Amino acid sequence: MSGLLGALDGLGSVDGRILFTTTNYYSRLDPALTRPGRLDVHIRFELATTEQVEGLFLFFMLPTEKEIERRVETMGKLNQAETLEKVGKEKTEIFELSEFGELVPAGVL
């Protein structure tokens, strides 16, 4: 612990530094570490809501317009209408998959 505290505010410390720390067990942290001046802002993240899970899923899984355009250009075997139809079906499937968040009991995620 002394090594960590020395690195935070010892002789070699730097003013104006931003330090991010994470823990699953905040209550187990030594008060010397969490006192003002060492860690000034404490933010607690709760479990994700159903809407947040669905939003994150869609954010990472739904193709952007740029990705769709690239796929239309590179899929030379299919004509443009067939490619757009295929991409549309994939988007619909992704939206359907995003609803899995509603099936997860509250407080699990």
N, C-alpha and C positions, 0 to 999 in steps of 0.2 A: 504494500500500500504506500509506503513512504516513497518508493521510486516513482509511482504514478503521480503522487501529489507534488513531488519535486519537479517532474516534467511539466506539470500544469502551471505551477507558480514559483518555481525555484529560480536559481541564477540564470538558467538558460531559457526561461520562458519569454514569450513575445507578447507585447500588448496588441490588442486589436484582433486577436485570433478568434476564430469561430470553431468550436469543437462540438461535434455531434456524438452523443453516446446513446446506446440502446440497452435495454435490459428487459427481461420478462419478469424480474423480481425486484421491483423498485424498493420494496420494504427491506430487502437484504443489503442494500448499499450502505456503506459507512457514512454517517452524518458529516464527517470531515470532507467527504467527496461532494456531497450534494448541497453544501452551504452556499449562500449567496457570495458571489465573487469567484467561485469555481464553476458552478453550474447555475446560471442565473435564470434560465427559462426551462420550465419542466412541462412537457406536453404529454398527456395520456391519450393513447389511441385505443378506442374500444373495438369490439368485434364489428365486422362489416355488416351492414344491413343488406337485405335482399336487393334493394335498388342499387346499392354500391357494387355488389357482386355482379349484377347484370350489366351495369355500366362499365365496369372494368373488363368484363368478358368481351363486350361489344367493342370497346376501345382497342383491344389487342387483336381481336379476331376478324373484325369487319374490314374488308379491303377499302382502301382510300380510292377516290376517283382516279388519281394518278396510277395506282396499281391496276385498276380496271382498264384504263387506256393502254397501259403497257401490255397487258394480257391480250387485249383485242389485236394489237399490232403484231404480237409474236405468235399468235395462233393462226398461222396461215392456212392450215388444213380446213378450218371451218370458216364460213363467211361471217361477216360482222354481226348480222342479225342472230345467227346461231350462238356466237360467242357471248353476245350481250344477254341472250336468253339463259345460257348456262350460268353466267355470272349472277344473274338475277335469282336463279334457283338456289345458288350457293348462299347468297345473302339471306334469302328466306330461311334456309336451313340454319344459318348462324343465329338469326333472330329466334328461331324455335329453340335452339340449344341454350340460348341465353336465359330462357325461362327456368332453367334448372335451379336457379336461386330460390324460386318460390317453393321448391320441394324440400329444401334444407330447413330443418327446424330452427327456430329463432335461438340465437345464442351459441350456435355450433360453429359458425364461421367467424 
